[in-house]
Amino acid sequence: MKQAGFTLIEVVLILVIVGVAILPLSLLFANASIRSGEARDATTAAQLAQAKMEEIAADKSSPARGFDYLDTANYPPENPVVAFPRFRRSVVVSADSTFDGVRFRAVNVTVSTSSIPPVMLTTWFAGH
């Protein structure tokens, strides 16, 4: 009569195969987790840059502020950004350029954090 079950050699072989397979899988999951955090930080940085650029566009369109308000001194560095303590944000407004009699200013918004390269958003504003 044959008994059901595994021999000691079969059990050891299964443990070795599982042990060898678990290491690469655990590294894969760890790497995916790290990349997920970096992607989240990149998305947050892009949204923070866009939010500041929209604030600057609103200032430019405001009758109380207008084009001449767009100056680096009016947008001090945020270190950290309110409600986002791991992020820093800065604004640089370039000197005026002129083309066909229209003044332009480039505005750069940079958002940085330790886990990703800085995210920079640049827009040109025209002073009509």
C-alpha positions in Angstrom: 0.0 0.0 0.0 1.4 3.4 -1.1 1.2 6.3 1.5 0.3 9.8 0.3 2.6 12.7 1.1 6.0 14.1 0.3 9.4 12.8 0.9 12.0 14.8 2.8 13.9 15.5 -0.5 10.7 16.8 -2.2 10.0 19.2 0.8 13.6 20.5 0.7 13.5 21.0 -3.0 10.2 22.9 -2.8 11.6 25.1 0.0 14.7 25.9 -2.1 12.6 26.8 -5.2 10.3 29.0 -3.2 13.2 30.6 -1.4 14.9 31.4 -4.7 11.7 32.8 -6.2 10.8 35.0 -3.2 13.9 37.1 -3.3 13.5 38.6 -6.8 9.8 39.1 -6.2 10.4 41.0 -2.9 12.9 43.2 -4.7 10.4 43.8 -7.5 7.7 44.9 -5.0 10.2 47.1 -3.0 11.3 48.8 -6.2 7.7 49.3 -7.4 6.9 50.9 -4.0 9.8 53.3 -4.3 8.8 54.3 -7.8 5.2 54.8 -6.8 6.3 57.3 -4.2 8.5 59.2 -6.7 5.6 59.3 -9.2 3.3 60.7 -6.4 5.9 63.4 -5.6 6.3 64.3 -9.2 2.6 64.7 -9.6 2.3 66.8 -6.5 5.2 69.0 -7.6 3.6 69.6 -11.0 0.3 70.5 -9.4 2.0 72.9 -7.0 3.8 74.6 -9.9 0.6 74.8 -11.9 -1.3 76.3 -8.9 1.3 79.0 -8.5 1.3 79.8 -12.2 -2.5 80.1 -12.1 -2.1 82.5 -9.1 0.4 84.6 -11.1 -2.0 84.6 -14.2 -4.8 85.8 -11.9 -2.5 88.6 -10.6 -1.7 89.6 -14.2 -5.4 89.8 -15.1 -6.4 91.6 -12.0 -7.2 95.3 -12.4 -5.7 95.9 -9.0 -2.3 94.3 -9.9 -1.8 93.8 -13.6 1.3 93.1 -15.7 3.6 95.4 -13.8 2.9 93.4 -10.6 4.7 90.4 -12.1 8.0 90.7 -10.3 10.1 88.1 -8.5 10.0 90.3 -5.3 6.2 89.9 -5.2 6.5 86.1 -5.0 8.8 85.1 -2.2 10.2 81.6 -1.9 8.0 79.1 0.0 10.2 76.9 2.0 8.2 74.8 2.8 5.0 75.2 0.8 2.0 75.6 3.1 0.4 72.2 3.7 3.2 70.4 1.8 6.1 70.4 4.2 8.4 68.3 2.0 8.2 70.7 -1.0 9.8 74.1 -1.7 8.6 76.5 -4.4 10.2 79.6 -6.0 9.3 82.0 -8.7 11.6 83.9 -11.0 10.3 86.6 -13.3 12.7 87.6 -16.1 13.4 91.1 -17.4 11.1 92.4 -20.1 11.5 91.4 -23.7 9.9 93.2 -26.6 8.6 91.8 -29.9 6.6 93.9 -32.4 6.1 96.5 -29.8 4.7 94.1 -27.2 6.4 93.6 -23.8 6.8 90.0 -22.6 8.0 88.5 -19.3 9.0 84.9 -18.8 7.9 83.5 -15.4 9.5 80.3 -14.1 8.0 78.4 -11.2 10.2 75.7 -9.7 9.1 73.1 -7.2 11.6 70.8 -5.5 11.7 68.0 -3.0 14.4 65.5 -2.0 13.0 62.5 -3.8 12.9 63.8 -7.4 14.6 66.3 -9.7 13.1 69.9 -9.6 9.9 70.5 -11.6 10.0 73.7 -13.5 7.0 75.4 -15.3 7.7 78.4 -17.6 5.1 80.7 -19.1 5.4 84.0 -21.0 3.0 86.8 -20.2 2.4 89.7 -22.5 1.8 93.2 -21.3 -0.9 94.6 -23.7 
